[in-house]
């Protein structure tokens, strides 16, 4: 796995570039296109990324200010994400696009200047600088997937996919904690394939519980963008089966996920 901040920023840049490309020719009607997330448009998805890009920039550069802003923002708000989504709907699509581009540029600069040894505060536990950046890669990929689905486009595969898979594997304990379940003692072997690349693997080779198949399918499941029943994953063992039914790479409350049969899977691995 790439471990340097420069490598992670390169993966983020690749994923950001393909997302910018699919937004480039959208008119205002296109920005109002519905996405699979309930009541969220393309504009909402991109505004969400822009807001949290700004937030993590503050968290990296001024952790104390972030903590104060976080406390103020979440005080008395029933659903923080829904509230900020509604608050940002006054922008046009073009304004949202400009906001995202500006926020992302500032975020990239902040990570490039950040201290790799520092702990970055967030809306859950504090993270290392690398973990915080990997989380932004995962969020970009996941919300980008919603945009591609809404617009009826294929999601190009970039090097960022491996980071999404990595955080998905690492988030196994989070999946159980979020659902109020005991974290299992058993290890799970994960083996994923991408066309033209060597297989990616995590966990003990001799583990009884196993998940294998296309990396795209795994990433779609752990980001809750596809129901596991609609994927080509091979799942062996009770723990692996349970994990894939509740997998959640992102922090926060349990997500609604997708219903079986809601989307066809992409043709390529």
WOFEN-V219939 format. One record per residue. N is the residue number from 1. RES is the residue in one letter. BURIAL is # if it has 9 or more other ideal C-beta (glycine too) atoms within 8 Angstrom, else .. Layout:
n = [N N]
res = [RES RES]
burial = [BURIAL BURIAL]
//
This chain:
n = [1 2 3 4 5 6 7 8 9 10 11 12 13 14 15 16 17 18 19 20 21 22 23 24 25 26 27 28 29 30 31 32 33 34 35 36 37 38 39 40 41 42 43 44 45 46 47 48 49 50 51 52 53 54 55 56 57 58 59 60 61 62 63 64 65 66 67 68 69 70 71 72 73 74 75 76 77 78 79 80 81 82 83 84 85 86 87 88 89 90 91 92 93 94 95 96 97 98 99 100 101 102 103 104 105 106 107 108 109 110 111 112 113 114 115 116 117 118 119 120 121 122 123 124 125 126 127 128 129 130 131 132 133 134 135 136 137 138 139 140 141 142 143 144 145 146 147 148 149 150 151 152 153 154 155 156 157 158 159 160 161 162 163 164 165 166 167 168 169 170 171 172 173 174 175 176 177 178 179 180 181 182 183 184 185 186 187 188 189 190 191 192 193 194 195 196 197 198 199 200 201 202 203 204 205 206 207 208 209 210 211 212 213 214 215 216 217 218 219 220 221 222 223 224 225 226 227 228 229 230 231 232 233 234 235 236 237 238 239 240 241 242 243 244 245 246 247 248 249 250 251 252 253 254 255 256 257 258 259 260 261 262 263 264 265 266 267 268 269]
res = [X X X X X X X X X X X X X X X X X X X X X X X X X X X X X X X X X X X X X X X X X X X X X X X X X X X X X X X X X X X X X X X X X X X X X X X X X X X X X X X X X X X X X X X X X X X X X X X X X X X X X X X X X X X X X X X X X X X X X X X X X X X X X X X X X X X X X X X X X X X X X X X X X X X X X X X X X X X X X X X X X X X X X X X X X X X X X X X X X X X X X X X X X X X X X X X X X X X X X X X X X X X X X X X X X X X X X X X X X X X X X X X X X X X X X X X X X X X X X X X X X X X X X X X X X X X X X X X X X X X X X X X X X X X X X]
burial = [. . . . # . # # # # # # # # # # # # # # . # # . . # . # . # # # # . # # . . . # # # # # # # # # # # # # # # # # # # # # . . # . . # # . # # . . # . . . . . . # . . # # # . . # # . # . # . . # # . # # # . # # . # # # . # # . . # . . . # . # # # . . . . # # # # # # # # # # # # # # # # # # # # # # # # # . . . # . . # . # # # # # # # # # # . # # . # # # # # # . . . . . . # . # # # # # # # . . . . . # # . # . . . # . # # # # # # # # # # # # # # # # # # # # . # # . # . # . # . # # # # # # . # # # # # . . . . . . . # . . . # . . # . . . #]
//
